[in-house]
Amino acid sequence: MRPVLSPRSLTLRIIALSTVWTILAMIAVATLISTLYRQSSQRDFDRLLSAHLFSLIGAVNVVGGRLEGTPELGDVRFVEPLSGWYWEVAPASANLGGALASPSLAGRHVPAPSVQAVPFDSQYRRRYQVAGPGGARLSILETEVVLDSDNRIARFRIMGNLSEFRAELAAFRNRLYAYLVLFGLGSVAINAAVILLGLRPLARARRALGDIRASRADRLDGPFPDEIAPLAAEMNALIENNQRIVERARTQVGNLAHSLKTPVSVILNEARAIGGPEGRVLSEQAESMQLQVQHHLQRARIAAQRGSVVFRTPVIPALQRMVRVVARLNPDKTIELDERMAGPVFAGEREDLEEIIGNLLENAGKWGRERVVVTIARGGAARSFAVEVADDGPGLQPEQIGQAVARGLRLDETKPGSGLGLSIVKDAVEAYRGEIRFARSSLGGLSVTVELPLAD
């Protein structure tokens, strides 16, 4: 059975797609929130600088041709030395003296680019960024104002700590990403749980099919959701139709065997009554015809039930029973069973297994001198078991193996039989898509190994 989460698993595909979608959604949400927060924070930062600039302008006046005033902007950062938040008022006309600066500047000076490099806008303001004292990056809003009727002009500058602003943005972004990662992992886990729960009816249907194949049930039973119920109904109809076909084939095979039994028996009786060479020839041909009919009826029966999924035969009990029968028929020989595999179950009917192994044991009992060994072990192919029947007889030469499985051909006319045994074995094994091999046995005679399918 294929693992639930194999690369071709529907569950794995749905979980993978939902996970990819969750990741993409989290990336999109993180990008959107981060962008909106940065834009909003930038607007608030600029508005704060503008508000401080207006407060600074309102707190400064001209007394005796000099700048005077003690601006209180309501922010302690303008008092803390080298905080990155500064203000500065400087004369911009020759008829004005004095200069004012925030205590946070601590006597330092912040350079300003030339007007040519950064011109004023339509509101006679300009914004620029420079490196301030202590290495902090400053965002500066600057304007020039006429303070009185004598056209005394002063230059006002408000400076905000851009490095601090960016650090706050980075901290928010890191917290946002951490929360979204946790949320995304939770979403993936919940999606996986929901998907697994939603696909449980499929797993139940798969187990029900396994029960049918293992002969523990003969139909798909149980409550299924609306999406799967039609499939279950179709599968039940298919199983019932398969069973009807098998039963019809069996009936036809039985009818054919019954219809041929009486005519062949009449021919055999007439041949014995005739006697002499003519009667013997007629009797031999009638017996051959009887065996041929049985052989082909057997093949038809196997073909009729091969595609079924409800046949299971424990191998060990069947082999033990056949070994006992052959041992009674051959009291002068030792028949042994070597079990190297525990509890194999043949995916087919008991009659077919007995037909295959019975013919091999019959040949081994016929040709073996003193000992026959039947070995049951694991097969070379997946989901298969192997049965080896070995004897200590004369064996077969390589060129004789092909003749041994030819229908009706006997290699030794001194031994009784029809010459159909190995041919029947070969046809039955091939009908189950198995394999048959001939080799020299460790006992010195012939070794015949058949591989047959195991039931699930």
N, C-alpha and C positions, 0 to 999 in steps of 0.2 A: 504494500500500500504506500502510495506517495506520501511523504511527510506533509503535515498541514501547512508548514511555512516554507515549502520548497520554492525555488524561483518561479515555478509555474502556478503557484498557489493563488487562487482568487483572493483569499484573505490577505495574503501578503501584498498583493497589488493594491487592494483598496486601502489598507493601512498606509502603504507607502505613498499613494496619491494624496490621502488626507493629511499625512505628515508634511509632504511637500507644500500642499496648499496652506497649512498652518504656518509653516516657516515663511512662505512668501507673504502671507497676510501679516505676520508679526513684523517682518522687515518693512512692509508698506506702512503699517501703523506707527512703528518707531520713527520712520523717516518723516511722516506727516506730523506727528506730535512734536518731534524735535524741531522741525522747520517752523511750525506755528509758534512754539514757545520762544525760539530764537528771535523771530520777527517781532513778536509781542514784547519781549524783553528789550529788544533794541529800540522800539518805539518809546517804551517807558523810560529807558535810559536817556534818550534824546530829549524827551519832554522834561525830565528832571533837570537836565543841564539848562534847558530854556527857562524853566521856572527859577532856578538859581540865578541865572543871568538877569532876569527881570528884578529879582529881589536885590541883587547887587547894585544895579543901576539906581533903584529907588533909595538905596541907603547911602549914596555918595553925593556930595554937593561941592560947591566952590566957595571958599572963604578967603578973601584977600588975595585972590588969584592963585590959590593953592587948593589941591584936592583935600577934602576933609570927610571923615565919616568912620563909623565903627560898625561895619556890616555884621549882622547876626543872621545867618542863613538857616538856622535851626538844624544843623547837621554837625555832630561832634567831630566828624572826620576832617572838617576844615580847621580844626584846632590841633588834632594829633599830628605830630611832626612826621613828615614824609609818608603820609597815609595814602598818597596818590590822588587826593581830592584837594584842589587848590583853587584860589581865585586871585586875580591880579588886576589892578587899575593903574594905568600909566598915561601921562599926558601925551596927546597926539597933535597939539598945536603949540606954537612958540609962546603964546601968551598965557600958558598954564604951567604951573609948577607942582612939585610934590609927586609922590607915588605911593600907592597902597598895595599891600599883599596880605594873604591869609597867614596866620601863625603856622599852619602846616608846612609852608614852604621853607621855614627855618632859614631864611636868608638866601635861599637858592634862587636861581633864575631858570626859567623854562624858555628855551629858544623858540622863535616863531619863523615860519617860512616867509619869504617875500610875498607881497601882494601879487606880483606878476606870476609867482609859482602857484599860489592858491588865491584866486580873486574872490571878491565879495559877491554874494548873490543879489537878487533883486530886492531882498529885504535888508540889504547891507549887512549881511552876516557871512561868515565863512567858517567851515569846519575842517579840521585836519588832525592828524595823529602824529605824535612825536614821542621820543623816549624821554621820560622824566627822571627826576632824582631817584636814586635807588634802583634804577633799571626798569621800573614799571612803565608799561605802555599807556600813554594818556590820550584821551579823546578830548579835543578842545573846541569850544564854541566861542567865537570872538565877534565883537561888533564895536563900532565907534559911534559916540553919542555927543551932540552939541549940548553943553550943560547950561549956558546962559545966553543973554542977549549980546554978550561981547564975543560970541562965537568961539568960546573956549571948548575944545574938543578933547575928550578922553577916550582911551581904548580899554574896553572891558573884556576880560577873559575868564571863562569858567572851565576848569579842567577836571575831568572824571577819570577814575582808575579803570582803564579798559582791560588791563590784565586781570583785575579782580572780577570784572564782569564776565570775561571769557572763562575764568575758572569756575564761576557759578554755573554758567551754561554747561561746561564739561561735567560738573558734578551732577547736575540734573539729568544730563544725557546718560551718564553711567547708571544712575539709579533707575531711570526709565528702562534701559536695556536689561538691567538685572530683573526688574519686575516682569517685563515682557517675556524674558527667557523662562522664568518660573511659570508664568501663565501659559506660555507655549508648551512647556513640558507637561503641564497639567492637562492642557487641551488634547495633546497627542495621546496621553494615557487614557483620557476619557473617551476619545474617538476610538481607540483600539478596543477598549472594553465594550463600547456600544456595538462596534462592528462584529466583534467575536460573539456577542450576545445575539445580534441580529442574524448571524450565519449559523447559529446552533441548529436550526432545523435542517440545514444541508448536511451537517455532521450526523444528525440523527438519521437522515435518509441514507447516508453512506453506511452507517452501522447496520441499518435494516437490510440493505443489499448484501452486506457481509453475512448477516444471519441467513439470508436466503441461499447464498452460495455455500454456506456451511451446513445447510439442511436443518437449521434450527427454526426456520420459518418458511412459509411458502408464499407470502405476499408482504407488501409494504403496509404495515399497520401503524396507527398512531395519529394523533392530531398534527396536521401540517398547516402552515399559513396559506392564505389564498394564492400566493405566488408559486408555491411548491405543490399544492394539492393536485392541480391538473397533471403535473409531471408524475406524481406518485400514482395517480389513476392510470395514466398511460403505461407506466412500468408494470402495474398489476395486470393490465390487459395483455401486455406483451408476454409476461410470465405465463398467464393462463393459456394464451395461444400456443406458446412453446410446449406446454404440457399436453395440450390437445394433439399437437403434431406428433409428439413422441408416442402418446398412447395409440394414435391412429396407425403409426408405423409398426408398433408392436403388434397391434391387432392384425394388420395385413401380413406381417411375417408369420404370425401364428396360423392364420388362415391358409397361407401358402404351404406351410409345413404340414398342416393337417390334410390338405387336399392332395399332397404328393405322397404322404405316408402310405396310404392304402394301395395306390397303383404300384409303387415300388415293392411293397411286401408281396403283392400278387405275383409280380415278375419273379421275385426271389423264390417263392414257393413253387412256381411252375418250373423254374430252372432246376430246382432240386428234384422235382418229380421226373423231369426228362432224364436226368442223370447222364453219365457218359461224358465224353469230351465236349459235346455241344452244350450240355447242361452246365458244365463247369465254366465254360467261356461266358455263357449268358449270366450265370450267377456272379462271376467276377465283375462283369460290366455293370450289373445291377447294383452291386455293393459299391462300386466306384461312383456310380451315379448318385447313390444315397449319400455318400460322404461329400461329394461335390455340392449337392443341394444343401446339406447341413453347413458346409463351409460358407457358401454364399449367403445363406440366411443369417449366419452369425455376423458376417461383415455388414449386412444390411441393418441388423439390430444395433451394432456399434455405431454406425453412421447416423442412425436415427436419434440416438441419445447422446452423441458426443457433444453437441452444442448446449446440452442442458447444464444447469448450474446447481442441481440438487442431489447429485450422487456422490457418496462418500463411503469408502470401504476401508476399515482398519486392516493393515497389511499383515501384521504379525499373527493374529488368530487364523487368517486364511492360510498363511504359509505353514503354520503348525498343523493344521488339519490336513493339508495336502501331503506334508511329509509323512504323517502317520499312515495315510492311505497307501502311498507308494512303498513305504517300508513293509506294510502287510503284503503287498503284491510282490515284493522282492525280498523274501526272508533271508536270502543268502547274501544280501548286501547291507552295508551300514549307511543309513541316510542321516545326515547331520544338518542342523540349522544353526548358523552363526549370526547372531543378532548384534550388529554394530551400530544400529540406529534405534533410538527409543521412540516407539509409538507412531510410525509414519502412517498417514492416511491417504489412500489412493483416490484421486479425483476421477472416479469412474465406478462402474457397477462391479459387484463381487463376482458375477459370472464371467466377466471379461478377464479379471485378474486370474481367476482359477483356470480359464481357458489358456492364457499365456503361460503361466508357471506350470500348469498341469502337463502341457505338451513337452515343455523342457524337461520336467522331471521324468516323464514317461520315456523320452529318448535317453536320458542319463541312466535310468534304471535298465534300459534295454542294452546299452552299449558299455556301461561301466562294469568293471570286473569285481571289485570288492567294496568300493566306497564312493559315495556321492555327497558333496557339500553344497548347501544352499546358503548364500551370504546376503544379508540385507544391509545396505549402507547408504550414505548420502550420495546423490548423483553429482555428476560434474556440472550440469546446468543448474541454473537457479530454480528453486521450487521444484525439485525432482528427487526421486530416490532410485536406487539401483538394486537389482536382484541378480546375483550371479549364481548360475548352476554349473558346477564343475564335477567332472568324473575322472576316473583313472582308466578309461578305456583307450582304444586306439587313436582317438582324435580324428581330425580332418586335416588334409593337406590344403595349402592356400588355394589351389585350383579347384578343390572340392567344395569350398564354402559357397560359391555362387550356385553350384548345382544343388546344394543342400536345401536352399530356400526356393528352388524351382518347384512349382506346383505339380504334384503327382510323380516326381522323379525320385526313385529309390536308389541309393548308392549301393545297397547290399540286398539282393533279392532273397537271401537266405533268412533274413529277419522278417517277422510278420509286420504288416502295416500297410498304410495306403500311400505313404510319401507326402502327406499333406501337413504333418505336424509343424515343421519349422516354417512352412509357407503360411499357415494360419497364424503362427506367432508373429511373423514379420508383418502381415497385413494388420493384425490387431494393434501391434505397437505403433505402426505408422498412423493408424486411425486416431490414436491418442497423441499424435505428434511427438512420439517418443523416439528412442534410438535402440538398435540392437547391434551387438558386437560379438565377434567370434575370435577366440585366441586359444593358445595352448595353456592348459590349466597347470597349477602348481602340483597337481596330483599326477600329471603326465598325460592326461587325456584332453577332452574338449572343455572349454570354458565358454559359456554363452551368457552375456550380460545384457539385460534390458533396463533402460531408463524410462521411467514413467512419471507423469506429473503428480505432485503433491496437492492435496486439497488445502485451501486457505484455512 
